[in-house]
Amino acid sequence: MSEPAALRLDAIVRGFRQGIDRLRVLNGASLEVRAGEIVALVGPSGSGKSTLLQIAGLLEQPDDGEVYIGGVPSARLSDERRTGLRRRQLGFVYQYHHLLPEFSALENVVLPQMIAGISRDKAVSRGQELLERLGLAKRADHRPGQLSGGEQQRVALARALANEPCLLLADEPTGNLDPHTAEGVFAELLRLAKESGLAALVATHNPDLAARMDRRVTLKEGRLEEAPKARKTRKRAKSD
């Protein structure tokens, strides 16, 4: 029997009030993302990508449909159990790093682990390991305001992976960075995700970045459409 998908969205519906009308943003969106798989989520601005990620991350409830995390349905869970599932199984990276400015890079990676019940010694060891893998060992004691944009986002990535989640959710993780810095951060995200064997759903407007992921799904009119895989063509050898 195969392992359940890290993330399964089953016919997700979500709408919002707009005056006397109700605007339906998600209209039966369904998706599976499995361990070791990195999926690009694309679509025009306002199509509902951030809403979809919020729902996938158990930060927002759908109007209808079900979100399964590692095979566990979440709709009927209490707030406490949803929080616990989110803490243990999910990692988040946003367009803006959202690091705590009064704490060092290392402390920003240590805190979510301690909140999850990990001892300080183990949390520090894990934080140092992640920052070293991201080339930030010498910046561990620096506060976010002393770091460059790329460094801040790499710390945010380390924080997202600190509790060893099964699923990483990223919302335009390189959107605030210049192209060169964005390339470096994205390469690190791909590398660490692959090394960890986790599943990742990454919203992006960048077609070049989307093309480097395992699959691409497009959010269109509230539903998710799978992009066809590019075919590799063989060149026919010329006869003498």
N, CA, C and O of each residue as an XYZ file, in Angstrom:
960
protein
N       0.851     -1.200      0.000
C       0.000      0.000      0.000
C       0.883      1.246      0.000
O       1.785      1.370      0.829
N       0.627      2.162     -0.922
C       1.469      3.347     -1.054
C       1.210      4.343      0.072
O       0.130      4.386      0.662
N       2.236      5.139      0.348
C       2.110      6.173      1.367
C       1.109      7.238      0.903
O       1.040      7.530     -0.291
N       0.333      7.822      1.824
C      -0.585      8.902      1.420
C       0.197     10.123      0.968
O       1.339     10.328      1.380
N      -0.414     10.921      0.130
C       0.214     12.157     -0.338
C       0.486     13.079      0.844
O      -0.286     13.115      1.802
N       1.588     13.825      0.773
C       1.879     14.805      1.824
C       0.761     15.840      1.901
O       0.378     16.281      2.984
N       0.241     16.221      0.727
C      -0.880     17.168      0.646
C      -1.889     16.665     -0.365
O      -1.539     16.297     -1.486
N      -3.138     16.656      0.046
C      -4.218     16.362     -0.907
C      -5.329     17.369     -0.699
O      -5.889     17.478      0.392
N      -5.640     18.094     -1.738
C      -6.768     19.019     -1.729
C      -7.896     18.369     -2.511
O      -7.725     17.991     -3.670
N      -9.041     18.242     -1.875
C     -10.174     17.552     -2.492
C     -11.344     18.517     -2.679
O     -12.068     18.832     -1.734
N     -11.512     18.982     -3.932
C     -12.662     19.821     -4.311
C     -12.842     21.023     -3.394
O     -13.911     21.234     -2.822
N     -11.768     21.808     -3.267
C     -11.788     22.969     -2.361
C     -12.599     24.119     -2.962
O     -12.408     24.506     -4.115
N     -13.501     24.647     -2.150
C     -14.321     25.801     -2.537
C     -14.099     26.910     -1.514
O     -14.124     26.673     -0.307
N     -13.882     28.132     -2.022
C     -13.719     29.278     -1.112
C     -14.204     30.526     -1.813
O     -13.833     30.793     -2.956
N     -15.045     31.296     -1.117
C     -15.558     32.534     -1.666
C     -15.508     33.654     -0.643
O     -15.324     33.417      0.551
N     -15.676     34.884     -1.129
C     -15.616     36.061     -0.252
C     -16.741     37.020     -0.629
O     -17.127     37.120     -1.794
N     -17.255     37.716      0.369
C     -18.286     38.720      0.141
C     -17.696     39.929     -0.572
O     -16.630     40.418     -0.199
N     -18.383     40.403     -1.587
C     -18.006     41.624     -2.298
C     -19.287     42.432     -2.503
O     -19.983     42.295     -3.509
N     -19.572     43.289     -1.498
C     -20.849     43.991     -1.511
C     -21.973     43.002     -1.238
O     -21.929     42.259     -0.258
N     -22.977     42.994     -2.106
C     -24.092     42.052     -1.941
C     -23.809     40.728     -2.649
O     -24.567     39.768     -2.514
N     -22.712     40.689     -3.402
C     -22.367     39.478     -4.136
C     -21.328     38.660     -3.380
O     -20.656     39.158     -2.476
N     -21.211     37.392     -3.771
C     -20.176     36.525     -3.214
C     -19.265     36.081     -4.357
O     -19.701     35.424     -5.302
N     -17.998     36.455     -4.247
C     -17.022     36.119     -5.268
C     -16.397     34.775     -4.928
O     -15.777     34.620     -3.876
N     -16.562     33.811     -5.815
C     -15.990     32.486     -5.588
C     -14.584     32.452     -6.182
O     -14.410     32.540     -7.397
N     -13.587     32.324     -5.310
C     -12.187     32.334     -5.734
C     -11.718     30.930     -6.102
O     -11.039     30.737     -7.111
N     -12.084     29.955     -5.275
C     -11.734     28.557     -5.542
C     -13.031     27.793     -5.767
O     -13.979     27.916     -4.991
N     -13.064     27.008     -6.829
C     -14.316     26.393     -7.250
C     -14.101     24.901     -7.554
O     -14.236     24.455     -8.694
N     -13.766     24.156     -6.513
C     -13.528     22.729     -6.705
C     -12.084     22.399     -7.031
O     -11.818     21.471     -7.794
N     -11.148     23.145     -6.463
C      -9.720     22.926     -6.734
C      -9.244     21.639     -6.057
O      -9.462     21.442     -4.862
N      -8.594     20.768     -6.829
C      -8.094     19.502     -6.316
C      -6.640     19.305     -6.726
O      -6.231     19.699     -7.818
N      -5.860     18.685     -5.829
C      -4.429     18.530     -6.100
C      -3.841     17.511     -5.128
O      -4.281     17.400     -3.983
N      -2.835     16.767     -5.605
C      -2.027     15.925     -4.743
C      -0.560     16.291     -4.930
O      -0.100     16.486     -6.055
N       0.175     16.384     -3.818
C       1.617     16.597     -3.858
C       2.238     15.533     -2.965
O       1.900     15.421     -1.787
N       3.151     14.751     -3.538
C       3.735     13.624     -2.820
C       5.145     13.932     -2.336
O       5.784     14.871     -2.810
N       5.617     13.141     -1.399
C       6.949     13.316     -0.835
C       7.993     13.314     -1.949
O       7.938     12.496     -2.867
N       8.942     14.241     -1.853
C      10.001     14.333     -2.841
C       9.623     15.083     -4.095
O      10.427     15.184     -5.021
N       8.415     15.611     -4.144
C       7.902     16.276     -5.343
C       7.799     17.781     -5.108
O       7.289     18.223     -4.079
N       8.288     18.563     -6.072
C       8.202     20.018     -5.986
C       7.279     20.498     -7.106
O       7.565     20.301     -8.287
N       6.184     21.121     -6.725
C       5.139     21.515     -7.673
C       5.038     23.031     -7.737
O       4.946     23.701     -6.708
N       5.055     23.564     -8.948
C       4.886     25.003     -9.164
C       3.397     25.328     -9.269
O       2.657     24.668     -9.998
N       2.974     26.342     -8.538
C       1.595     26.838     -8.607
C       1.636     28.176     -9.320
O       2.204     29.140     -8.807
N       1.036     28.240    -10.500
C       1.074     29.459    -11.295
C      -0.344     29.941    -11.581
O      -1.319     29.208    -11.415
N      -0.426     31.189    -12.014
C      -1.715     31.804    -12.315
C      -1.581     33.302    -12.192
O      -0.679     33.782    -11.506
N      -2.462     34.064    -12.845
C      -2.366     35.526    -12.787
C      -2.622     36.066    -11.395
O      -3.217     35.389    -10.556
N      -2.170     37.294    -11.150
C      -2.444     37.949     -9.873
C      -3.948     38.007     -9.639
O      -4.719     38.320    -10.546
N      -4.352     37.702     -8.412
C      -5.768     37.718     -8.083
C      -6.497     36.434     -8.387
O      -7.708     36.353     -8.186
N      -5.793     35.427     -8.866
C      -6.454     34.169     -9.225
C      -6.749     33.298     -8.004
O      -7.540     32.359     -8.089
N      -6.116     33.607     -6.868
C      -6.403     32.857     -5.652
C      -5.274     31.972     -5.174
O      -5.494     31.100     -4.334
N      -4.059     32.175     -5.691
C      -2.927     31.322     -5.292
C      -2.641     31.432     -3.794
O      -2.458     30.419     -3.119
N      -2.603     32.657     -3.278
C      -2.329     32.835     -1.845
C      -3.434     32.238     -0.992
O      -3.159     31.652      0.055
N      -4.678     32.378     -1.426
C      -5.797     31.773     -0.700
C      -5.653     30.260     -0.670
O      -5.873     29.629      0.364
N      -5.283     29.682     -1.805
C      -5.082     28.236     -1.874
C      -3.983     27.781     -0.911
O      -4.141     26.774     -0.221
N      -2.877     28.516     -0.863
C      -1.788     28.167      0.037
C      -2.204     28.314      1.500
O      -1.826     27.495      2.338
N      -2.980     29.351      1.811
C      -3.460     29.536      3.183
C      -4.324     28.349      3.619
O      -4.235     27.880      4.753
N      -5.158     27.879      2.694
C      -6.021     26.739      3.002
C      -5.196     25.465      3.115
O      -5.415     24.660      4.020
N      -4.248     25.280      2.199
C      -3.375     24.102      2.248
C      -2.558     24.084      3.533
O      -2.234     23.017      4.055
N      -2.223     25.273      4.042
C      -1.446     25.386      5.267
C      -2.277     25.409      6.535
O      -1.745     25.667      7.615
N      -3.573     25.143      6.426
C      -4.487     25.079      7.578
C      -4.577     26.403      8.317
O      -4.875     26.437      9.511
N      -4.317     27.493      7.604
C      -4.440     28.820      8.197
C      -5.817     29.421      7.921
O      -6.202     30.422      8.526
N      -6.544     28.804      7.008
C      -7.867     29.288      6.619
C      -8.719     28.076      6.280
O      -8.220     27.103      5.715
N     -10.001     28.129      6.621
C     -10.906     27.019      6.354
C     -11.591     27.214      5.004
O     -12.020     28.325      4.690
N     -11.701     26.158      4.201
C     -12.476     26.278      2.972
C     -13.971     26.290      3.282
O     -14.394     25.852      4.352
N     -14.762     26.793      2.342
C     -16.209     26.729      2.502
C     -16.712     25.305      2.299
O     -17.712     24.889      2.884
N     -15.994     24.572      1.454
C     -16.356     23.182      1.180
C     -15.096     22.458      0.711
O     -14.115     23.090      0.318
N     -15.135     21.133      0.757
C     -13.972     20.353      0.367
C     -13.141     19.960      1.575
O     -13.459     20.332      2.705
N     -12.075     19.205      1.334
C     -11.256     18.687      2.417
C      -9.773     18.838      2.108
O      -9.340     18.691      0.965
N      -9.007     19.134      3.150
C      -7.546     19.207      3.076
C      -6.976     18.045      3.885
O      -7.241     17.910      5.079
N      -6.192     17.212      3.213
C      -5.535     16.086      3.878
C      -4.039     16.374      3.971
O      -3.394     16.674      2.967
N      -3.497     16.282      5.176
C      -2.061     16.442      5.397
C      -1.515     15.081      5.827
O      -1.826     14.591      6.913
N      -0.696     14.477      4.961
C      -0.195     13.138      5.259
C      -1.304     12.127      5.451
O      -1.169     11.193      6.241
N      -2.398     12.306      4.735
C      -3.542     11.399      4.829
C      -4.530     11.736      5.918
O      -5.571     11.088      6.024
N      -4.233     12.737      6.734
C      -5.106     13.115      7.849
C      -6.074     14.213      7.398
O      -5.621     15.289      7.009
N      -7.401     13.975      7.437
C      -8.358     15.027      7.089
C      -8.395     16.088      8.175
O      -8.319     15.777      9.363
N      -8.512     17.352      7.756
C      -8.366     18.433      8.734
C      -9.648     19.197      9.040
O      -9.691     19.944     10.017
N     -10.690     19.032      8.235
C     -11.874     19.890      8.360
C     -12.516     19.822      9.741
O     -12.978     20.839     10.258
N     -12.550     18.645     10.339
C     -13.259     18.476     11.614
C     -12.330     18.504     12.820
O     -12.766     18.253     13.944
N     -11.059     18.805     12.598
C     -10.127     18.879     13.720
C     -10.389     20.138     14.545
O     -10.819     21.163     14.015
N     -10.127     20.045     15.830
C     -10.219     21.229     16.684
C      -9.094     22.194     16.319
O      -8.123     21.813     15.666
N      -9.236     23.441     16.746
C      -8.188     24.431     16.478
C      -6.851     23.973     17.053
O      -5.802     24.184     16.444
N      -6.893     23.346     18.228
C      -5.660     22.880     18.876
C      -4.975     21.810     18.041
O      -3.756     21.836     17.874
N      -5.750     20.871     17.518
C      -5.172     19.786     16.726
C      -4.686     20.292     15.371
O      -3.673     19.816     14.860
N      -5.401     21.253     14.786
C      -4.951     21.851     13.527
C      -3.620     22.583     13.735
O      -2.714     22.503     12.904
N      -3.523     23.298     14.863
C      -2.271     24.003     15.165
C      -1.134     23.011     15.339
O      -0.031     23.239     14.843
N      -1.390     21.914     16.038
C      -0.370     20.898     16.238
C       0.070     20.265     14.932
O       1.261     20.035     14.719
N      -0.878     19.984     14.061
C      -0.567     19.401     12.751
C       0.257     20.379     11.915
O       1.218     19.993     11.249
N      -0.133     21.634     11.963
C       0.597     22.674     11.213
C       2.027     22.811     11.732
O       2.967     22.969     10.952
N       2.183     22.750     13.059
C       3.494     22.896     13.671
C       4.423     21.741     13.311
O       5.606     21.945     13.038
N       3.878     20.535     13.313
C       4.698     19.340     13.097
C       4.961     19.052     11.625
O       6.037     18.576     11.263
N       3.987     19.339     10.787
C       4.045     18.825      9.413
C       4.295     19.876      8.334
O       4.653     19.530      7.208
N       4.112     21.153      8.662
C       4.147     22.183      7.624
C       5.246     23.212      7.854
O       5.541     23.585      8.989
N       5.844     23.661      6.758
C       6.788     24.764      6.788
C       6.344     25.826      5.797
O       5.834     25.497      4.726
N       6.531     27.096      6.139
C       6.051     28.197      5.311
C       7.192     29.153      4.962
O       8.024     29.490      5.805
N       7.209     29.582      3.693
C       8.108     30.657      3.256
C       7.263     31.641      2.465
O       6.548     31.259      1.539
N       7.354     32.926      2.842
C       6.554     33.944      2.180
C       7.433     34.867      1.327
O       8.659     34.770      1.350
N       6.789     35.754      0.583
C       7.519     36.706     -0.259
C       8.395     37.609      0.601
O       9.522     37.930      0.225
N       7.873     38.020      1.762
C       8.656     38.796      2.724
C       9.050     37.851      3.852
O       8.255     36.998      4.246
N      10.250     37.988      4.369
C      10.796     36.978      5.267
C      10.073     36.839      6.604
O      10.030     35.741      7.158
N       9.499     37.930      7.143
C       8.771     37.898      8.420
C       9.627     37.377      9.572
O       9.109     36.736     10.487
N      10.923     37.645      9.535
C      11.774     37.278     10.661
C      11.515     38.229     11.828
O      11.121     39.377     11.627
N      11.741     37.738     13.053
C      11.578     38.588     14.225
C      12.807     39.492     14.346
O      13.916     38.995     14.544
N      12.629     40.812     14.229
C      13.781     41.720     14.110
C      14.665     41.790     15.345
O      15.847     42.116     15.233
N      14.121     41.492     16.521
C      14.899     41.629     17.750
C      15.739     40.390     18.061
O      16.507     40.381     19.023
N      15.590     39.344     17.243
C      16.333     38.106     17.466
C      17.346     37.874     16.350
O      17.174     38.356     15.231
N      18.410     37.126     16.670
C      19.428     36.807     15.667
C      18.896     35.789     14.663
O      17.822     35.217     14.853
N      19.658     35.572     13.596
C      19.282     34.569     12.592
C      19.097     33.207     13.252
O      18.111     32.515     13.000
N      20.049     32.832     14.092
C      19.966     31.529     14.756
C      18.751     31.458     15.662
O      18.047     30.448     15.672
N      18.495     32.503     16.418
C      17.346     32.492     17.321
C      16.032     32.394     16.552
O      15.081     31.771     17.023
N      15.976     33.002     15.379
C      14.770     32.897     14.551
C      14.515     31.465     14.098
O      13.365     31.085     13.874
N      15.567     30.668     13.961
C      15.419     29.267     13.565
C      15.179     28.378     14.780
O      14.540     27.332     14.666
N      15.685     28.783     15.934
C      15.549     28.007     17.163
C      14.139     28.128     17.762
O      13.581     27.139     18.236
N      13.572     29.325     17.741
C      12.299     29.567     18.430
C      11.159     28.638     17.995
O      10.498     28.064     18.861
N      10.896     28.463     16.676
C       9.783     27.570     16.315
C       9.998     26.130     16.757
O       9.032     25.397     16.969
N      11.249     25.719     16.898
C      11.514     24.367     17.383
C      11.172     24.245     18.865
O      10.581     23.254     19.292
N      11.545     25.253     19.642
C      11.252     25.219     21.069
C       9.748     25.298     21.321
O       9.236     24.676     22.252
N       9.043     26.068     20.487
C       7.578     26.135     20.603
C       6.967     24.765     20.340
O       5.937     24.414     20.916
N       7.614     23.986     19.457
C       7.127     22.637     19.143
C       7.558     21.603     20.180
O       7.248     20.419     20.041
N       8.274     22.044     21.223
C       8.628     21.137     22.305
C      10.014     20.547     22.234
O      10.338     19.655     23.017
N      10.856     21.022     21.308
C      12.219     20.523     21.182
C      13.102     21.248     22.196
O      12.935     22.446     22.425
N      14.039     20.520     22.802
C      14.922     21.133     23.800
C      15.793     22.196     23.146
O      16.062     22.151     21.945
N      16.225     23.147     23.955
C      17.028     24.244     23.410
C      18.325     23.739     22.779
O      18.719     24.215     21.714
N      18.986     22.788     23.417
C      20.244     22.284     22.874
C      20.047     21.667     21.490
O      20.814     21.936     20.565
N      19.010     20.839     21.361
C      18.739     20.211     20.061
C      18.329     21.257     19.029
O      18.723     21.172     17.866
N      17.539     22.241     19.451
C      17.086     23.287     18.540
C      18.256     24.120     18.036
O      18.309     24.464     16.855
N      19.190     24.445     18.916
C      20.376     25.214     18.511
C      21.222     24.406     17.542
O      21.708     24.936     16.543
N      21.398     23.117     17.837
C      22.196     22.255     16.963
C      21.570     22.162     15.573
O      22.268     22.258     14.564
N      20.263     21.976     15.525
C      19.553     21.903     14.241
C      19.636     23.242     13.507
O      19.853     23.273     12.295
N      19.467     24.336     14.228
C      19.543     25.660     13.611
C      20.913     25.939     13.029
O      21.022     26.456     11.917
N      21.956     25.603     13.765
C      23.322     25.815     13.277
C      23.587     24.975     12.031
O      24.233     25.432     11.087
N      23.082     23.742     12.038
C      23.267     22.859     10.887
C      22.616     23.445      9.628
O      23.220     23.465      8.556
N      21.373     23.922      9.777
C      20.653     24.471      8.627
C      21.325     25.746      8.108
O      21.491     25.913      6.900
N      21.706     26.631      9.007
C      22.345     27.875      8.585
C      23.682     27.588      7.905
O      24.050     28.272      6.950
N      24.402     26.593      8.385
C      25.674     26.227      7.749
C      25.427     25.692      6.338
O      26.162     26.026      5.409
N      24.399     24.865      6.179
C      24.076     24.309      4.860
C      23.654     25.399      3.875
O      23.783     25.242      2.661
N      23.152     26.496      4.417
C      22.733     27.618      3.576
C      23.802     28.698      3.467
O      23.536     29.790      2.965
N      24.996     28.398      3.931
C      26.106     29.343      3.810
C      26.020     30.520      4.746
O      26.567     31.584      4.458
N      25.333     30.347      5.880
C      25.100     31.466      6.801
C      25.713     31.245      8.180
O      25.347     31.929      9.136
N      26.639     30.300      8.292
C      27.225     29.993      9.598
C      27.836     31.232     10.243
O      27.713     31.425     11.453
N      28.494     32.073      9.446
C      29.152     33.266      9.993
C      28.183     34.409     10.244
O      28.568     35.436     10.803
N      26.930     34.243      9.838
C      25.926     35.297     10.031
C      24.894     34.911     11.090
O      23.905     35.617     11.282
N      25.124     33.794     11.774
C      24.130     33.262     12.710
C      23.784     34.231     13.837
O      22.647     34.249     14.309
N      24.750     35.033     14.269
C      24.505     35.953     15.383
C      24.008     37.330     14.937
O      23.795     38.209     15.772
N      23.825     37.521     13.646
C      23.355     38.806     13.125
C      21.829     38.877     13.157
O      21.139     37.884     12.926
N      21.331     40.053     13.444
C      19.886     40.272     13.401
C      19.448     40.504     11.950
O      20.276     40.853     11.108
N      18.162     40.314     11.650
C      17.688     40.455     10.277
C      18.081     41.776      9.613
O      18.400     41.796      8.425
N      18.060     42.887     10.372
C      18.403     44.188      9.808
C      19.853     44.297      9.376
O      20.215     45.215      8.641
N      20.687     43.367      9.825
C      22.099     43.362      9.453
C      22.380     42.417      8.283
O      23.526     42.278      7.856
N      21.337     41.772      7.767
C      21.483     40.803      6.681
C      20.969     41.378      5.369
O      20.116     42.266      5.363
N      21.492     40.869      4.262
C      20.995     41.262      2.944
C      19.647     40.588      2.698
O      19.247     39.696      3.446
N      18.952     41.018      1.647
C      17.654     40.421      1.326
C      17.748     38.925      1.073
O      16.900     38.159      1.531
N      18.781     38.507      0.340
C      18.957     37.086      0.078
C      19.256     36.301      1.341
O      18.771     35.183      1.516
N      20.063     36.893      2.230
C      20.377     36.229      3.497
C      19.137     36.110      4.377
O      18.917     35.078      5.012
N      18.337     37.155      4.412
C      17.101     37.114      5.194
C      16.187     35.991      4.705
O      15.597     35.265      5.505
N      16.077     35.859      3.384
C      15.186     34.838      2.844
C      15.733     33.432      3.063
O      14.961     32.483      3.201
N      17.056     33.288      3.097
C      17.630     31.972      3.391
C      17.411     31.607      4.860
O      17.205     30.438      5.186
N      17.457     32.605      5.743
C      17.120     32.337      7.151
C      15.652     31.908      7.255
O      15.320     30.990      8.005
N      14.787     32.574      6.504
C      13.368     32.206      6.508
C      13.183     30.771      6.012
O      12.322     30.048      6.511
N      13.985     30.362      5.035
C      13.928     28.989      4.545
C      14.392     28.017      5.623
O      13.778     26.969      5.826
N      15.484     28.366      6.317
C      15.960     27.521      7.419
C      14.893     27.384      8.493
O      14.671     26.294      9.020
N      14.238     28.484      8.815
C      13.171     28.447      9.822
C      12.036     27.524      9.382
O      11.498     26.766     10.190
N      11.674     27.591      8.097
C      10.584     26.764      7.580
C      10.906     25.275      7.661
O      10.009     24.446      7.813
N      12.192     24.942      7.558
C      12.598     23.538      7.559
C      13.025     23.041      8.938
O      13.340     21.862      9.103
N      13.037     23.930      9.920
C      13.605     23.614     11.234
C      12.934     22.420     11.899
O      13.614     21.592     12.505
N      11.624     22.316     11.797
C      10.892     21.237     12.455
C      10.718     20.011     11.573
O       9.885     19.148     11.851
N      11.512     19.937     10.505
C      11.490     18.792      9.579
C      10.076     18.461      9.099
O       9.588     17.353      9.321
N       9.422     19.415      8.444
C       8.052     19.194      7.983
C       8.000     18.188      6.838
O       9.014     17.894      6.206
N       6.804     17.669      6.583
C       6.623     16.800      5.413
C       6.242     17.628      4.201
O       6.349     17.155      3.069
N       5.794     18.872      4.426
C       5.310     19.720      3.334
C       5.807     21.149      3.507
O       5.680     21.739      4.580
N       6.375     21.695      2.438
C       6.808     23.092      2.415
C       5.872     23.868      1.496
O       5.644     23.471      0.353
N       5.334     24.966      1.997
C       4.468     25.847      1.218
C       5.178     27.184      1.062
O       5.556     27.808      2.053
N       5.360     27.625     -0.178
C       6.107     28.857     -0.437
C       5.290     29.766     -1.348
O       4.843     29.351     -2.417
N       5.103     31.000     -0.917
C       4.304     31.971     -1.669
C       5.222     33.053     -2.231
O       5.613     33.972     -1.512
N       5.566     32.946     -3.509
C       6.478     33.887     -4.177
C       7.740     34.096     -3.337
O       8.060     35.234     -2.992
N       8.462     33.026     -3.001
C       9.573     33.149     -2.056
C      10.736     34.003     -2.544
O      11.569     34.421     -1.740
N      10.809     34.271     -3.852
C      11.888     35.123     -4.370
C      11.346     36.406     -4.984
O      12.076     37.118     -5.674
N      10.079     36.708     -4.740
C       9.433     37.839     -5.396
C      10.012     39.194     -5.057
O       9.900     40.125     -5.854
N      10.638     39.332     -3.874
C      11.191     40.632     -3.453
C      12.675     40.777     -3.756
O      13.297     41.761     -3.356
N      13.250     39.799     -4.464
C      14.690     39.782     -4.675
C      15.057     40.106     -6.118
O      14.270     39.873     -7.036
N      16.263     40.647     -6.310
C      16.737     40.883     -7.672
C      16.992     39.527     -8.333
O      17.144     38.526     -7.633
N      17.042     39.474     -9.680
C      17.143     38.187    -10.384
C      18.315     37.316     -9.945
O      18.158     36.104     -9.795
N      19.485     37.914     -9.737
C      20.654     37.124     -9.362
C      20.475     36.507     -7.974
O      20.748     35.323     -7.775
N      20.013     37.317     -7.017
C      19.794     36.825     -5.665
C      18.668     35.800     -5.643
O      18.751     34.789     -4.945
N      17.610     36.068     -6.414
C      16.477     35.144     -6.486
C      16.926     33.773     -6.970
O      16.489     32.747     -6.448
N      17.798     33.761     -7.965
C      18.302     32.497     -8.499
C      19.019     31.692     -7.413
O      18.823     30.482     -7.300
N      19.852     32.368     -6.614
C      20.578     31.687     -5.552
C      19.661     31.121     -4.487
O      19.837     29.983     -4.054
N      18.674     31.915     -4.057
C      17.745     31.465     -3.026
C      16.909     30.300     -3.540
O      16.684     29.324     -2.824
N      16.447     30.407     -4.789
C      15.615     29.341     -5.344
C      16.406     28.045     -5.486
O      15.882     26.963     -5.221
N      17.653     28.152     -5.901
C      18.503     26.962     -6.020
C      18.663     26.273     -4.665
O      18.648     25.045     -4.581
N      18.817     27.077     -3.601
C      18.943     26.510     -2.260
C      17.633     25.842     -1.833
O      17.648     24.775     -1.218
N      16.511     26.469     -2.160
C      15.212     25.884     -1.824
C      15.061     24.524     -2.488
O      14.671     23.552     -1.842
N      15.373     24.455     -3.790
C      15.268     23.189     -4.510
C      16.196     22.136     -3.909
O      15.796     20.990     -3.703
N      17.428     22.529     -3.633
C      18.414     21.585     -3.115
C      17.984     21.006     -1.769
O      18.010     19.792     -1.570
N      17.588     21.887     -0.847
C      17.220     21.423      0.482
C      15.937     20.589      0.450
O      15.811     19.604      1.178
N      14.986     20.990     -0.401
C      13.746     20.217     -0.512
C      14.044     18.811     -1.016
O      13.502     17.833     -0.501
N      14.908     18.711     -2.024
C      15.249     17.402     -2.586
C      16.028     16.569     -1.578
O      15.768     15.376     -1.421
N      16.981     17.195     -0.897
C      17.778     16.465      0.099
C      16.910     15.963      1.247
O      17.151     14.881      1.784
N      15.906     16.741      1.622
C      15.043     16.376      2.740
C      13.959     15.394      2.332
O      13.362     14.737      3.184
N      13.699     15.286      1.023
C      12.662     14.385      0.540
C      11.258     14.846      0.865
O      10.323     14.046      0.855
N      11.099     16.136      1.157
C       9.762     16.621      1.483
C       8.999     17.023      0.222
O       9.574     17.119     -0.862
N       7.725     17.250      0.379
C       6.888     17.759     -0.701
C       6.885     19.273     -0.630
O       6.987     19.844      0.455
N       6.769     19.930     -1.775
C       6.748     21.398     -1.787
C       5.760     21.902     -2.832
O       5.701     21.396     -3.953
N       4.996     22.895     -2.443
C       4.091     23.597     -3.351
C       4.523     25.053     -3.349
O       4.450     25.728     -2.322
N       4.976     25.541     -4.510
C       5.608     26.856     -4.607
C       4.854     27.734     -5.587
O       4.830     27.450     -6.785
N       4.234     28.803     -5.090
C       3.560     29.763     -5.966
C       4.595     30.710     -6.545
O       5.429     31.244     -5.814
N       4.545     30.922     -7.856
C       5.506     31.816     -8.494
C       4.912     32.411     -9.770
O       4.083     31.794    -10.438
N       5.362     33.635    -10.089
C       5.029     34.261    -11.363
C       6.149     34.064    -12.374
O       6.003     34.426    -13.542
N       7.256     33.497    -11.936
C       8.434     33.373    -12.780
C       8.383     32.078    -13.582
O       8.531     31.001    -13.004
N       8.178     32.151    -14.899
C       8.056     30.921    -15.702
C       9.335     30.100    -15.739
O       9.282     28.875    -15.852
N      10.491     30.767    -15.645
C      11.758     30.026    -15.648
C      11.896     29.178    -14.393
O      12.343     28.032    -14.457
N      11.508     29.745    -13.243
C      11.554     28.978    -12.004
C      10.539     27.841    -12.033
O      10.836     26.724    -11.608
N       9.345     28.128    -12.534
C       8.296     27.099    -12.606
C       8.742     25.921    -13.463
O       8.437     24.770    -13.151
N       9.464     26.207    -14.543
C       9.890     25.158    -15.465
C      10.904     24.211    -14.833
O      11.089     23.093    -15.313
N      11.565     24.652    -13.753
C      12.587     23.827    -13.115
C      12.017     22.907    -12.038
O      12.745     22.107    -11.450
N      10.731     23.020    -11.784
C      10.107     22.151    -10.783
C       9.582     20.884    -11.454
O       9.533     20.795    -12.681
N       9.192     19.908    -10.639
C       8.785     18.608    -11.165
C       7.493     18.673    -11.962
O       7.336     17.987    -12.972
N       6.574     19.502    -11.500
C       5.281     19.646    -12.172
C       4.844     21.093    -12.082
O       5.352     21.858    -11.262
N       3.892     21.467    -12.936
C       3.324     22.811    -12.883
C       1.809     22.707    -12.961
O       1.264     22.058    -13.854
N       1.131     23.359    -12.008
C      -0.327     23.419    -12.036
C      -0.743     24.888    -12.122
O      -0.132     25.759    -11.503
N      -1.776     25.140    -12.889
C      -2.261     26.506    -13.106
C      -3.620     26.672    -12.454
O      -4.523     25.862    -12.665
N      -3.761     27.722    -11.664
C      -5.050     28.047    -11.056
C      -5.815     28.936    -12.022
O      -5.423     30.073    -12.284
N      -6.911     28.402    -12.547
C      -7.693     29.103    -13.564
C      -9.165     28.927    -13.275
O      -9.676     27.808    -13.220
N      -9.847     30.060    -13.089
C     -11.283     30.065    -12.811
C     -11.626     29.159    -11.629
O     -12.633     28.451    -11.629
N     -10.751     29.210    -10.624
C     -11.020     28.506     -9.379
C     -10.652     27.041     -9.360
O     -10.843     26.369     -8.347
N     -10.123     26.529    -10.470
C      -9.731     25.126    -10.531
C      -8.264     25.005    -10.899
O      -7.669     25.929    -11.454
N      -7.686     23.844    -10.578
C      -6.283     23.602    -10.880
C      -6.155     22.715    -12.113
O      -6.765     21.650    -12.204
N      -5.346     23.185    -13.056
C      -5.120     22.434    -14.288
C      -3.657     22.023    -14.361
O      -2.760     22.846    -14.173
N      -3.429     20.765    -14.630
C      -2.071     20.237    -14.732
C      -1.488     20.586    -16.089
O      -2.116     20.357    -17.123
N      -0.275     21.147    -16.079
C       0.393     21.457    -17.341
C       0.973     20.171    -17.921
O       1.519     19.355    -17.179
N       0.865     19.978    -19.234
C       1.452     18.779    -19.843
C       2.959     18.793    -19.702
O       3.596     19.843    -19.776
N       3.522     17.610    -19.498
C       4.969     17.511    -19.384
C       5.615     17.721    -20.744
O       5.133     17.237    -21.769
N       6.726     18.461    -20.721
C       7.434     18.715    -21.976
C       8.003     17.411    -22.507
O       8.558     16.609    -21.755
N       7.860     17.209    -23.806
C       8.379     16.004    -24.431
C       9.816     16.212    -24.860
O      10.190     17.261    -25.384
N      10.605     15.187    -24.623
C      11.990     15.252    -25.072
C      12.077     14.647    -26.471
O      11.710     13.491    -26.679
N      12.553     15.414    -27.399
C      12.637     14.943    -28.773
C      14.043     14.469    -29.077
O      15.034     15.064    -28.653
N      14.098     13.381    -29.824
C      15.391     12.854    -30.226
C      15.706     13.301    -31.643
O      14.858     13.273    -32.534
N      16.932     13.707    -31.817
C      17.351     14.091    -33.151
C      17.702     12.841    -33.940
O      18.466     11.997    -33.472
N      17.142     12.725    -35.139
C      17.436     11.578    -35.974
C      18.824     11.706    -36.568
O      19.186     12.737    -37.134
N      19.589     10.645    -36.429
C      20.938     10.686    -36.978
C      20.907     10.738    -38.484
O      20.141     10.016    -39.121
N      21.740     11.594    -39.059
C      21.797     11.714    -40.504
C      22.596     10.560    -41.089
O      23.649     10.199    -40.565
N      22.101      9.990    -42.165
C      22.825      8.909    -42.817
C      23.922      9.496    -43.682
O      23.785     10.590    -44.229
N      25.020      8.751    -43.797
C      26.144      9.230    -44.608
C      25.762      9.213    -46.102
O      26.574      9.580    -46.951
